[in-house]
């Protein structure tokens, strides 16, 4: 079964912005299924364009900023 964007419902989303990157914390439900947490990163290049990147490793500052957003997301799960 292929992914159908119309079945993906965003329940909660907040973004933490840093100097050259943004990390979005979201709660999503696909096809009315179980709610799941998703972390996404967008890196901003010199031209100001955003590019998707894996979250992978995070700095201490990123963790300290994103952790409260994860706690808020938990309230929606």
Secondary structure, 3 states (H helix, E strand, C coil): CCCCHHHEEEEEEEEEECCCEEEEEEEEEECCCCEEEEEEEEEECCCCCEEEECCCCCCHHHHHHHHHHHHHHHCCC
